[in-house]
């Protein structure tokens, strides 16, 4: 998931160096996939990414938590998103949590025994109008592909654990309830080098 700046455009404007990918032949728009640090994303697109997260997690799922937790601005954090024109269809966040586990259930910065070099995929959200088209699958697969030499963690909603298993994630702890939603910690071991 590499990005580069367009000649003559702001250095903050990320573009995908691969060809755009169409995921639904019925769509009137080509779906493009992007990834960048929050400071590299133009303000309107960043707003749409964050609004999608609020729409899905806080309004739809009624999970009242501080989505804007400061972690989007950590230098190693990357945001990935799929768009059709100006519309953000899906998004996720990739954290480099090497040596720490930041989760309310386990306590901030509790040491990890089984994945001390872990990448964390989180904030996976798809607009209701874009669900069922495989867009989130492409985003997650791209994130997994980019980090396959390191273990990858996800705090999955339990109802989606089978879907995450298709990417190689396995349960790595007991289920727990967060914001009235059953979750399962999952880990995808690093690929052999």
Buried (B, 14 or more C-beta within 10 A) or exposed (E): BEBEEEEEEEEBBBBBEEEEBEBBEEBEBBBBBBBBBBEBBBEEBBEBBBBBBEBBBBEEBEBEEEBEEEBBEBEEBBBBBBBBEEBBBBBBBBBBBBEBBBBEBBEEEEEBEEBEEBBBBBBBBBBEEBEEBBBBBBBBEBBBEBBBEBBBBBBBBBEBBEBBBEBBBEBBBEEBEBEEBEBBBBBBBBEEE
